[in-house]
């Protein structure tokens, strides 16, 4: 049999990128599938992004993830963005189609949605949702929840300007019933809320003692509380909500599923999510 030493390449562009753990789970999935693929963690400064994208074309990469600060800037460098990525206004996954064109996708919100459905066992259709934060993660989650048929989305954000811009885009692009609540002091979670989501960076490593200010006395008993933060997986918010008897979903679900969806877009094969979770768990020491 002739030897084949060629590796198919994918990876992530970010700045700074050193702490991004995605290579651990993607390389575990490639090994589990017996694929000779390699996921590279690549430092790309903002001014280098156009050259880096051309590099993908020149070296026949099979795809790339984009993380902070490239998710918006990359859009103008691609051949096409899929409709939901365009609605979100950001791309986290680039795949190469059959004609060699670079296609922008966003798997963040899709990964979150899969966690809600599969891990928390909830169908979001018809539900009332509060999302804390109006950054990239919040936008991706809100668009996919809107497309999944939620009844209402309230965005609670510290910066009113940023929150208003997000709600305006969301209503214009998805027609969902959405409103902004300025995040001042404690956010009171009312009886009508089915899902509370933290999509801020409050509580993200290394600021692990921080938690968003929420008041839960009036919340319904079957409230689902989800945190987008993957590190630490068990945030202060989730710990306290669990102690109060609420159901919780951590940010590792979103991280693994968005990666698994990306794996499937690149390889055309189902990802071994068990292998991905195990590899990440080892990396996070859990
Ligand atoms: P952005 O920087 O785009 O947005 C951050 C958001 O957090 C903004 O709404 C900001 O409010 C808010 N915020 C930050 N600090 C405070 C504070 N002290 N008080 C009130 N609000 C605050 O980040 P991303 O949207 O990209 O990421 C948000 C979170 O989602 C991060 O923790 C990230 O790790 C996580 N994430 C998880 C993923 C996963 O796969 N699990 C994927 C992507 C992100 P303001 O507008 O007022 O500044």
Boltz pocket constraint, residues with backbone or C-beta under 6 A from the ligand:
constraints:
  - pocket:
      binder: B
      contacts: [[A, 108], [A, 132], [A, 133], [A, 134], [A, 135], [A, 136], [A, 137], [A, 138], [A, 157], [A, 158], [A, 159], [A, 160], [A, 162], [A, 163], [A, 183], [A, 198], [A, 199], [A, 200], [A, 201], [A, 202], [A, 204], [A, 227], [A, 228], [A, 229], [A, 230], [A, 251], [A, 252], [A, 254], [A, 255], [A, 256], [A, 258]]
      max_distance: 6.0
